């Protein structure tokens, strides 16, 4: 019985993570598309990432994992997102280098990095 409760809890945690992730990704991608008209794509990608990061930290705590935001969790979340960001920017530039258009290059990045991000963020916020 305890296993089913744990599995059910993790399932809904994953669903909430997906909801927050979609919102954060849309904010990130929307800002990227808007800003890349006027500034370098890496800079616009970084600004979008930073603003979606702040929103993501708050929503991940209060909605996804139902934890209370704290300085310690903020630092851990920040470290996990530094790793996440480095993966993002490296993969973005890789996909741009192989010839994907700048409007489409973030899409495979999100597909690769989001599962890794879930594991990192869950570990930080649930520990």
N, C-alpha and C positions, 0 to 999 in steps of 0.2 A: 504494500500500500504506500509506504514512504517513497518508493522508487517512482511510482506513478505521479505523486504530488510533485516530486522534484522534476520529473520530465515535463509535466504540464507547466510548472513555473518557468523552466528554461525555455519552453516553446513560446510562451507569451512574452518572455523577456526578449527573445529573438524577434518576435513580431513588433514589439515596441521599438527595438533597435532599428529594424527596417524602416519604420515610420519616421523616426528621428533622422535616420540616414538619408532617406529620400528628401526630407525637408532641407537638411544641411547640404546635400548634394545639389539640390535645385538652387539654393542661395549661392553656393560656391560657383556653380556653372553659370548662373545668370549674371553674377557680378563679373566673372571672367569674360563672358561674351560682351558685356557692356563696356568694360574698361579696356579690353584689347583693341578697341577702335582708336584709342588715344595714347596708350602706353604699351610698352613691351609685353609680349605674351607671358613671360615668366613672372614679371612684376604684377600683372593683372591677375594671374593665377594665384600668386602669393597673397594678394590683398583679399581675394575671394575666399581663400583658404582660412586666413586669419579671422575674418568676420564670421564665417560659418563655424569656426572653432569655438568662439565665445558662446554662440547660441547652442552649439552641440554639447558643450560642457554642462550648461545649465539643464538642458532637456535630458541628457543622459543620466544625470543624477536624479532629478525629480520625477521623470516619466519612465525612462527605460529600466533603470536598475533600482529605483525607489530608495535611493540613498540621500543623505544630506550632504550638500556641497561643503567642502572644507578646504583649507589651505593645503593640507597634505594631499588630498585627492586632486586638487588643482595642479599641484606640482607633478604628481604621477600621471595625470591626464595630459599635462603639457609634454612630459618626456615621451609618452606613448605617441603623442601627435607629432613630435619632432621626428621620430622614426617614421611615422606615417607620412609626414610631409616629404621627407627625403625620398621615400619610395615614390610618392606622387610626382615630384619634380623630375626625378631621374627617368621614370617611365614616360612622363609627358614629353620630355626632350628626346627620348628614344623613339617614340612614335612619330614625333615631328621629323626626326632625322630620317626615318624610313619612308617618309613621304605622306603620312596621313595629313589631311587638311587640319588647320588649327581649330576649326569648329568641331571636328570629330575626334581629335586626338585625346581629349579627356575621357571619352566614354570607355575605351578599354582600360584606361588607368583605374577608373572607378571599379570596374568589374574585377580587377586583380586585387586592389588594395582594400576594398571594403571588408572582405572576410578576415583579413589579417587584422584590420582595425578593430573588429568586433572582439576578437580574442584578447588583444592588448587592453582595450578599454574595460572589458569585463573583469580582467584580472586586477586592474588598478582600482576600479570602483567597488568591487565586491570583496577586496581583501581588507 
